[in-house]
Amino acid sequence: MRVCPVCTSRKSHNMYEVNFVLPDEFPLNTVQIIKVCDDCGMVFSDSGNNQTDFDNYYSRSSKYTSIAVLTTFDQQRFKETFNSLKDFMSLDSAICDLGCGGGGLLSHLHSCGYKNLTGIDGGELIQEKFNFIRSDLFSFSDNLNESFDLVICTGVIEHVYEIDRVLRSIHVSLKDNGFVYIEVPDASRYFNFVTSPFQDFNIEHINHFSERTLINLLQRSLFEIVQAVSILQQESEVHKMPVIRIMARKSDRAVVIQKDNSLRDNIYRYIELSENMMLSFEAFLSEKLENQTEVYIWGVGQLTLKLLGLKLFTRIRIAGLVDRNPIFSKVQGISVEKPTEPLNPEIPIIIGSTINAAVIKSDIETLGLNNLIIELEISSS
């Protein structure tokens, strides 16, 4: 049983069970139990996997280390993050981006005049604009040549099973009075932005923070909170993500944590809205596919992994899975193909994403396909 990632309590109770149809030869389990800590109110997932299993998964995934073409939403996010950072760094500050992925944020900082930049990630990355250290998140501080003035950690710790080890390494890597900047999704506001059912309960996000629980984690890990805000981040044409941004200073004093008494209820609201949306999707697809025996699904991400578990797909054969940037090779024995091969025009295409539906529709139109297109309708009621 997983202990609470914030306070390490073993006392928790189950809130919900999420089931996935996972890619073939996948290193993670198909069921996640969403739990709430009885002592501090943190919400987290327990799939029966451990940190080694997640390390194995991320070592196979190229989506975080590939240097892809940045969307306008990526570029705007980097600008907003920079605005949160600029008052806490100078042009000669030693800055580290921990879990830097493709290096997009560091490239943006470099374009703003910052030169003493280091990226740390477990994947391969070749960049001339900044130093790169290939390392895991837990031991990177062991062999550093210098300490950092600022460690940036955006969109990382919601993925990590053993968060305490990461924060210990960050603490060691910082100069006295150095800063750590953390960005994570704001789980207390999931229910306000349901554009895809259970999008935030996925195979990667296993820690669901509120501002209070993230503050608790940092204070318990010997950091002093300097600034904490919750904002909205535009992720696609239709989806906004609530995000917590916290700047904290290295300290030597732990603070007694305060229980979050509202996160559990907000998560239950999110569960109810997501369940209703999934039921509406199932009813909609059953009607649209009443006379069909085969379909293509275009877009093989978190939503598709949930849709494939619907009973209607025991009757309807999946003729093919299509994705512009496939991160999985096979699901249920079906290869995930890039849209380079012609599709049978008699077989409908389900757009397997609500968040990126506009991009998928544009790709289909560009290819001149005349298949019946079935787009899932967003409704949280």
C-alpha positions as CSV (number, residue, x, y, z in Angstrom):
1,M,0.0,0.0,0.0
2,R,1.3,3.4,-0.9
3,V,1.9,5.9,1.9
4,C,0.8,9.5,1.6
5,P,3.4,11.3,-0.5
6,V,3.1,14.5,1.6
7,C,3.0,13.4,5.3
8,T,3.9,9.6,4.9
9,S,0.8,8.6,6.8
10,R,-0.4,5.0,6.2
11,K,-4.0,6.0,7.1
12,S,-6.1,6.7,4.0
13,H,-9.3,5.6,2.4
14,N,-10.3,4.8,-1.2
15,M,-12.3,7.3,-3.2
16,Y,-12.5,5.8,-6.7
17,E,-11.1,3.1,-9.0
18,V,-9.9,4.0,-12.5
19,N,-9.5,1.3,-15.1
20,F,-7.4,1.6,-18.2
21,V,-6.9,-0.4,-21.4
22,L,-3.2,-0.1,-21.5
23,P,-0.7,-0.5,-24.4
24,D,0.8,-4.0,-25.0
25,E,3.8,-4.9,-22.8
26,F,3.2,-1.9,-20.6
27,P,5.1,-1.7,-17.3
28,L,2.3,-0.2,-15.2
29,N,-0.9,-1.8,-13.9
30,T,-4.3,-1.3,-15.4
31,V,-6.1,-0.2,-12.2
32,Q,-5.5,3.0,-10.1
33,I,-7.1,3.5,-6.8
34,I,-7.6,7.2,-6.0
35,K,-7.0,7.7,-2.2
36,V,-7.3,10.5,0.3
37,C,-5.0,10.8,3.3
38,D,-6.9,10.8,6.6
39,D,-4.2,12.9,8.3
40,C,-3.3,15.7,5.9
41,G,-6.0,15.5,3.2
42,M,-3.7,14.8,0.2
43,V,-5.2,12.9,-2.7
44,F,-3.0,10.4,-4.6
45,S,-3.1,7.3,-6.7
46,D,-2.1,3.8,-5.8
47,S,-1.7,1.4,-8.7
48,G,0.4,-1.2,-6.9
49,N,3.4,0.0,-8.8
50,N,6.6,1.5,-7.3
51,Q,9.2,4.1,-8.4
52,T,11.2,1.5,-10.4
53,D,8.1,0.7,-12.4
54,F,7.5,4.4,-13.2
55,D,11.2,4.8,-14.1
56,N,10.9,1.9,-16.5
57,Y,7.8,3.6,-18.1
58,Y,9.5,7.0,-18.5
59,S,12.7,5.5,-19.9
60,R,10.6,4.1,-22.7
61,S,8.7,7.3,-23.4
62,S,10.1,9.8,-25.9
63,K,7.4,12.4,-25.7
64,Y,9.1,14.4,-22.9
65,T,12.6,14.4,-24.4
66,S,11.9,14.9,-28.1
67,I,12.4,18.4,-29.3
68,A,9.1,19.0,-31.0
69,V,7.7,22.1,-32.7
70,L,6.3,24.2,-30.0
71,T,2.7,25.2,-30.1
72,T,1.5,28.7,-29.4
73,F,0.2,27.4,-26.1
74,D,3.7,26.1,-25.2
75,Q,5.3,29.4,-26.0
76,Q,2.7,31.3,-24.0
77,R,3.3,29.0,-21.0
78,F,7.0,29.6,-21.1
79,K,6.4,33.4,-21.1
80,E,4.1,33.1,-18.1
81,T,6.5,30.9,-16.2
82,F,9.3,33.4,-17.0
83,N,7.2,36.2,-15.5
84,S,6.9,34.2,-12.3
85,L,10.6,33.6,-12.2
86,K,12.2,36.9,-13.2
87,D,12.1,38.6,-9.8
88,F,14.0,35.7,-8.3
89,M,16.9,35.5,-10.6
90,S,19.5,37.7,-12.3
91,L,21.3,37.2,-15.7
92,D,24.2,35.5,-14.0
93,S,22.2,33.2,-11.7
94,A,22.9,29.5,-11.8
95,I,19.6,28.1,-13.0
96,C,18.6,24.5,-13.2
97,D,15.5,23.0,-14.9
98,L,14.9,19.6,-13.3
99,G,13.0,17.3,-15.6
100,C,13.7,19.6,-18.5
101,G,12.2,17.3,-21.2
102,G,12.9,18.8,-24.6
103,G,14.5,22.0,-23.1
104,G,11.8,24.4,-24.3
105,L,11.8,26.5,-21.1
106,L,15.6,26.7,-20.9
107,S,15.7,27.8,-24.6
108,H,13.2,30.5,-23.8
109,L,15.3,31.7,-20.8
110,H,18.4,31.7,-23.0
111,S,16.6,33.9,-25.5
112,C,15.9,36.3,-22.6
113,G,19.7,36.6,-21.9
114,Y,20.2,34.0,-19.2
115,K,23.4,31.9,-19.9
116,N,24.2,29.9,-16.8
117,L,21.6,27.3,-17.5
118,T,21.5,23.5,-16.8
119,G,19.0,21.0,-17.8
120,I,18.6,17.7,-16.0
121,D,16.6,14.8,-17.4
122,G,16.7,11.0,-17.8
123,G,16.5,11.1,-21.5
124,E,18.8,12.0,-24.3
125,L,19.1,15.7,-25.2
126,I,21.7,17.6,-27.2
127,Q,21.6,21.3,-26.8
128,E,24.3,23.9,-27.3
129,K,22.4,26.6,-25.5
130,F,22.8,25.1,-22.0
131,N,24.5,22.4,-20.0
132,F,22.8,19.1,-20.0
133,I,23.1,16.4,-17.3
134,R,21.6,13.0,-18.0
135,S,20.4,11.9,-14.6
136,D,17.4,10.7,-12.7
137,L,15.6,13.1,-10.4
138,F,16.8,11.5,-7.2
139,S,20.6,11.5,-7.4
140,F,21.4,14.4,-9.7
141,S,22.8,16.4,-6.7
142,D,25.6,13.8,-6.0
143,N,28.0,14.9,-8.6
144,L,27.3,18.6,-9.3
145,N,30.2,21.0,-10.0
146,E,28.3,23.9,-8.6
147,S,25.2,24.7,-6.6
148,F,22.2,26.5,-8.0
149,D,20.6,29.8,-7.2
150,L,17.3,28.5,-8.6
151,V,15.9,25.0,-9.4
152,I,12.8,25.0,-11.6
153,C,10.5,22.0,-11.5
154,T,7.4,22.4,-13.7
155,G,5.0,19.6,-14.4
156,V,7.2,17.0,-12.7
157,I,6.3,16.1,-9.1
158,E,2.7,15.1,-9.9
159,H,4.4,12.2,-11.8
160,V,6.7,11.1,-9.1
161,Y,6.1,8.2,-6.6
162,E,8.9,9.1,-4.2
163,I,8.7,12.8,-4.1
164,D,10.6,13.2,-0.8
165,R,13.7,11.9,-2.5
166,V,13.4,14.5,-5.2
167,L,13.0,17.4,-2.8
168,R,16.0,16.2,-0.7
169,S,18.2,16.3,-3.8
170,I,16.8,19.8,-4.7
171,H,17.6,21.0,-1.2
172,V,21.2,19.7,-1.4
173,S,21.7,21.2,-4.9
174,L,20.7,24.7,-3.8
175,K,23.0,27.4,-2.5
176,D,22.1,28.8,0.9
177,N,18.9,30.9,0.5
178,G,18.5,29.5,-3.0
179,F,15.0,29.1,-4.5
180,V,12.9,26.2,-5.8
181,Y,10.0,27.0,-8.2
182,I,7.3,24.3,-8.5
183,E,4.3,24.2,-10.9
184,V,1.7,21.4,-10.7
185,P,-2.0,21.0,-11.7
186,D,-4.4,22.3,-9.1
187,A,-6.5,19.3,-8.1
188,S,-8.8,21.5,-6.0
189,R,-10.1,23.0,-9.2
190,Y,-10.3,20.0,-11.5
191,F,-14.1,20.0,-11.3
192,N,-14.2,23.5,-12.9
193,F,-12.5,22.4,-16.1
194,V,-13.8,19.0,-17.2
195,T,-13.3,18.9,-20.9
196,S,-12.4,15.2,-21.0
197,P,-13.6,12.7,-18.4
198,F,-11.0,11.7,-15.8
199,Q,-8.3,13.5,-17.8
200,D,-6.4,14.2,-14.6
201,F,-6.7,10.6,-13.4
202,N,-4.3,9.1,-15.8
203,I,-1.4,6.7,-16.0
204,E,1.1,9.4,-15.3
205,H,-0.4,11.9,-12.8
206,I,-0.3,10.1,-9.4
207,N,-0.2,13.0,-7.0
208,H,-3.2,15.4,-6.9
209,F,-2.2,18.6,-5.1
210,S,-4.1,21.5,-3.7
211,E,-2.2,24.7,-2.8
212,R,-2.4,23.7,0.8
213,T,-1.1,20.2,0.3
214,L,1.8,21.4,-1.9
215,I,2.7,24.0,0.8
216,N,2.6,21.2,3.4
217,L,5.0,19.1,1.3
218,L,7.5,21.9,0.8
219,Q,7.4,23.1,4.4
220,R,7.9,19.6,5.6
221,S,10.9,19.3,3.2
222,L,12.7,22.3,4.7
223,F,11.5,25.0,2.3
224,E,10.1,28.4,3.3
225,I,7.1,29.6,1.1
226,V,7.8,32.9,-0.5
227,Q,4.9,33.1,-3.0
228,A,2.0,30.9,-3.9
229,V,-0.7,31.5,-6.6
230,S,-3.2,29.5,-8.5
231,I,-3.7,30.5,-12.2
232,L,-5.3,29.2,-15.4
233,Q,-3.1,27.8,-18.2
234,Q,-4.4,27.4,-21.7
235,E,-3.5,23.9,-22.9
236,S,-5.5,23.8,-26.2
237,E,-8.3,25.5,-28.0
238,V,-10.8,24.1,-25.6
239,H,-9.0,23.2,-22.4
240,K,-7.7,25.3,-19.6
241,M,-5.7,23.7,-16.8
242,P,-5.7,25.2,-13.2
243,V,-2.1,25.4,-12.1
244,I,-0.4,26.0,-8.7
245,R,2.8,28.0,-8.8
246,I,5.0,28.2,-5.7
247,M,8.3,29.9,-5.1
248,A,10.1,28.6,-2.0
249,R,13.4,29.4,-0.3
250,K,15.8,26.8,1.1
251,S,15.5,26.7,4.8
252,D,16.6,24.5,7.8
253,R,13.3,24.6,9.6
254,A,10.3,22.3,9.1
255,V,6.8,23.6,9.8
256,V,3.9,21.7,11.2
257,I,1.5,20.9,8.4
258,Q,-2.2,22.0,8.2
259,K,-4.8,19.5,7.0
260,D,-6.6,20.3,3.8
261,N,-10.3,19.7,4.6
262,S,-11.8,20.6,1.2
263,L,-9.7,18.8,-1.4
264,R,-11.5,15.5,-0.9
265,D,-15.0,17.0,-1.5
266,N,-13.7,18.9,-4.6
267,I,-12.3,15.6,-6.0
268,Y,-15.6,13.9,-5.4
269,R,-17.3,16.7,-7.5
270,Y,-14.7,16.0,-10.3
271,I,-15.5,12.3,-10.2
272,E,-19.2,12.9,-10.5
273,L,-18.8,15.2,-13.4
274,S,-16.4,12.9,-15.2
275,E,-18.7,9.9,-14.7
276,N,-21.6,11.8,-16.2
277,M,-19.5,12.8,-19.2
278,M,-18.2,9.3,-19.7
279,L,-21.8,8.0,-19.6
280,S,-22.9,10.6,-22.2
281,F,-20.0,9.6,-24.4
282,E,-21.0,5.9,-24.3
283,A,-24.6,6.7,-25.1
284,F,-23.6,9.1,-27.9
285,L,-21.2,6.5,-29.5
286,S,-23.8,3.7,-29.1
287,E,-26.3,5.7,-31.1
288,K,-23.8,6.8,-33.8
289,L,-22.4,3.3,-34.2
290,E,-25.6,1.4,-34.0
291,N,-25.3,0.1,-37.6
292,Q,-21.5,-0.1,-37.7
293,T,-19.2,-3.1,-37.2
294,E,-15.8,-1.3,-37.5
295,V,-14.3,2.0,-36.6
296,Y,-11.0,3.8,-36.6
297,I,-9.9,5.8,-33.6
298,W,-7.7,8.8,-34.3
299,G,-5.8,10.1,-31.3
300,V,-4.4,7.5,-28.9
301,G,-4.0,9.2,-25.6
302,Q,-5.6,9.1,-22.1
303,L,-9.2,9.3,-23.3
304,T,-8.9,6.5,-25.8
305,L,-7.3,4.3,-23.1
306,K,-10.6,4.8,-21.2
307,L,-13.0,4.6,-24.2
308,L,-11.6,1.2,-25.2
309,G,-13.0,-0.2,-22.0
310,L,-16.6,0.5,-23.0
311,K,-18.8,-2.5,-23.6
312,L,-19.7,-1.3,-27.1
313,F,-16.2,-2.1,-28.3
314,T,-16.8,-5.8,-27.6
315,R,-19.2,-5.7,-30.5
316,I,-17.4,-3.1,-32.7
317,R,-14.0,-4.0,-34.1
318,I,-11.2,-1.5,-34.0
319,A,-10.1,-1.3,-37.6
320,G,-7.1,0.8,-36.8
321,L,-5.5,3.3,-34.3
322,V,-4.1,6.5,-35.7
323,D,-2.0,9.2,-34.1
324,R,0.2,11.9,-35.5
325,N,2.8,11.5,-32.7
326,P,2.3,8.0,-31.3
327,I,3.6,7.5,-27.8
328,F,2.4,3.9,-27.7
329,S,3.3,1.2,-30.3
330,K,0.4,-1.2,-29.8
331,V,-2.8,-1.3,-27.9
332,Q,-4.9,-4.6,-27.7
333,G,-2.6,-6.0,-30.4
334,I,-3.4,-3.2,-32.8
335,S,-0.5,-1.1,-34.0
336,V,-0.7,2.7,-33.6
337,E,0.1,4.1,-37.0
338,K,0.9,7.6,-38.2
339,P,-1.6,8.9,-40.8
340,T,0.5,8.0,-43.8
341,E,-1.5,4.9,-45.0
342,P,-4.9,5.3,-46.7
343,L,-7.9,4.5,-44.6
344,N,-11.0,2.6,-45.8
345,P,-13.5,5.4,-46.6
346,E,-16.4,3.2,-45.6
347,I,-15.3,3.0,-42.0
348,P,-16.1,5.9,-39.6
349,I,-13.4,7.7,-37.6
350,I,-13.9,8.4,-33.9
351,I,-11.8,11.4,-32.8
352,G,-10.3,10.0,-29.6
353,S,-9.6,13.3,-28.0
354,T,-11.7,16.3,-26.9
355,I,-8.8,18.4,-25.9
356,N,-7.0,18.1,-29.3
357,A,-10.0,17.5,-31.5
358,A,-9.4,20.6,-33.6
359,V,-5.9,19.5,-34.5
360,I,-7.1,16.0,-35.4
361,K,-9.9,17.4,-37.6
362,S,-7.4,19.7,-39.3
363,D,-5.2,16.7,-40.1
364,I,-8.1,14.7,-41.5
365,E,-9.2,17.6,-43.7
366,T,-5.6,18.1,-44.9
367,L,-5.4,14.5,-46.0
368,G,-8.7,14.8,-47.9
369,L,-10.4,11.9,-46.1
370,N,-14.1,11.4,-46.7
371,N,-14.9,9.1,-43.8
372,L,-17.7,9.7,-41.5
373,I,-16.2,11.7,-38.6
374,I,-17.6,11.1,-35.1
375,E,-16.5,13.9,-32.6
376,L,-17.3,13.5,-29.0
377,E,-19.4,16.4,-27.6
378,I,-18.1,18.1,-24.5
379,S,-20.7,18.5,-21.7
380,S,-20.1,18.4,-18.0
381,S,-23.8,18.2,-17.0
